[in-house]
């Protein structure tokens, strides 16, 4: 049986889905577009994940729990520090309500980054997700394309298990943050001048600005995923 998880350089693991079937918005800076073209097997995997989450949710949840448990027990260097970070849901794709059938059955800690959930009609889904004990953080994601949805969720800013993120360029972020609040800034440019400008923002993702090395960076930085659910030494202990 083929693995459902994807190896992610920043977070070690991620659970990915097909963008065409799940994303309400298609971002022109999305790195997944290149991955799909370069790695047909990856595209095949995320398409199958998207089909399985609908047709066999219980089977999928069971397999994900088994896979995660196996990776946590592994002595491979690839999975070292896996205990230091929750699993990222949506390295590709985005949340749609039917996914809850799988997500609510996960035995391991996870965090979600989502643009879909900023939409007004998704407000009840946010309530459902925040009630899940294994969710450490829900990162509500914005960029130049969806800032009109900010008002839908602005009352959630600074609530436990909620983060607000902006993805884009430093100049745009500087402009938006004059009137809007964010916890995290994801810089999309690898240009030296853009990284230098991004470093001036305390909200910066240190990996995206080049301040921190890419490999397993999210196991050292907890800006996206820390909450009341990640306090104490035993926050990610598994049975």
N, C-alpha and C positions, 0 to 999 in steps of 0.2 A: 504494500500500500504506500503510495507516494506521500511524502510529508506535506502537511498543510501550511506550516510556517515557512517564512522566508528568512534567510540569514540577512541581517541588516547591520551595516558597518557601525552605525552610531549606537543602536539599541540592542545589538546582538540578534534579537528576534523581532519579527513583526508579522502581523496577520494581514494579508493583502487581498483586495478584491478588484474586480474589473471596473475600470473608471466609466466605461460607456454605459454600464448598467446601474451604477450607483451614484455617480457625481452629478449634482445639480448644476455645477459650474465647472468649466474646463479652463484651467489656468495656462496661460501661454508660457510660463516658466517651469511647468511641471517636468521634473526629471524622469518620471515614469515613462513618458513618451519614448525617450531614447532606449530605456531598458526593454520595452516591449519590442522595439525594432531590432535591437542587438541580441536579445535572448528570447527566441520564440517559445522556448520551454517555460519561461517565466510568464509570458502572456497566456499560455495554455493553463498554467497553474491557477492564475487569478480568475480566469474564466470558469474553471472547474470549482474553485472555492465559492464563486458567486452562485453557481448552479446548486451546489451542495447545501449551502446555507438555507436554501428554500426547500429543496426536495428531501433532505435528510438531516435536519437540524440536530436531533439527539445523537445520531451517529457522528456528526461532525464535532460536536462538543466533547464527546467521549474521546475521540481521536486526538483532539487538541490537548485535552487534559493528560492523556497518556504520553503524547510527544513531549509536552513540557516537563513532565516528571522525569522522563528519560534524559532530557538535556540537562536538567538540574543534577542528576546523578553522574553525568558524564565527566570523565577526567580530561577530555580534550581541551586544549588551549582555546579552541574556538568558542567554547561555552564558559570559560572562566569569567568570573564577575557577573554571571547571569543573576546571581542572588542580590546584586546591588541595584537592580533596576526592574520596574514592572514591564510587562510586555506591551509594546506599542500596537494598538489596533489601528489599522488604516495607514500602513506604509504606502499603500495605493488604494484608491477608491474612497468611499465615504459611507457614513451611517445612513441606512434606511430602516424603517421600523421593523421589517421582518427579521433583521439581524439580531434583534433582542432575544429571539428564540434560542440562539446559540450563546450569545454573550452572557445571559443570565445564568447559564449552567457552567460557566468557567470556574475552575477551582483555584486559579492562580491570580495574582494581582496584575492589573493592566491599567493603561491609560489610553485615552482617545483624543485625537486631534481631528476636528471636524469643522468644515464650512457649512455643510448641510444643516447642522443643528442651530445655526444662527437664523434660519428662516422662521417666520412667525408661526406657521402651522406645525412646527416641530417642538413647540414649548412643552407639551405633555411628555414627549420622548425624553426631554432633559430631566424632568421629574423622575421618570422611571429609571433612567440611568444613574442618577445621583443616589437612588435608594439601594443600589447594588453594593454590597460590602466589599467586593473585590476591586471595584473601581477606585483608583487612587486620585485621578484627576481627569476632568473633562476640559480640554483646551479648545475654546471657541476661537476659530481662526478667521482672520480678515485680511483683505488685500484691497487694491484699488477698485477691484470689480464688485465687491460685495459690502462696501462700507455702508450702503443704504440699509443694511440689516442690523446695524449696531444697536439702534434704538429698541429692537425687539428683545434684546438680552441685557441691556445696560444695567438693569437693576441687580443682575447677578454678579457684577464686578465686586471682587474681594470676598465673595462667599467661599466657604470651605469647599474644596474639591473642584473649584472653577478657576480657570486661567483665561486671560484674553491675550491673543497673539496677533501680531501683524507680520505679514510676509511681503517683502518688496525691497526697495532701495532706500538708503539712508535719508536722502533729501525728502522723499515722499513721507517717510516715517516721521521726520522732524515736523513736517507740516501737519500731519494728522494728529500727532500727540499733543498739539496745542489745544485741541478741543475734545480729544478722546483719550481714554485710559487704556493702557496695555501693560502686561506683565513681561512679555517676551517679544523680541524682534528677531525675525529670521531674515538675514541678508541673502539675496538671491544672486549677487554678483561675486565672481572670483577676482575681479580686477583689484589691483593693489590700492588704488585710490578709493574705491568703494569700501573695501575692508577697513581702511584707515578711518573713514568717516563713520562706519558702523561701530567701531571701537569706542566712539565718543558717547554711545548710548548705554546706559546702565542696564537696559532691558535686553541687550544683545545676547544671542546664542553664541557662546564662545567658540563653538566649532565652526559656525558659519562665518565668523569674522577672522578665522585663522589663529585665534588665541590659544586654541586647544586642538590637539591632533584628532583626526576623524575617528580612528579606530576606538570603539567602545566609549566614545566621549560622554554618552548619556549615563554611563555608570559612574562617572566622576562629577558631572553636573546634574543637579536635580531640579533645575529651574522649571522645567515643564511638568514634572510629575509629583513633586512633593506636596503633601497635604497632611491632615490629621491622621490619615491612614498609613503614613510612612514614618511615624515617630517611633523612637525606641530601637534597640538593637534587634529585636525579634520581628520587625514589621513584615519581613518577607520569608519567614520560616515556613517550610512545608512539612507535612506529615510523612 
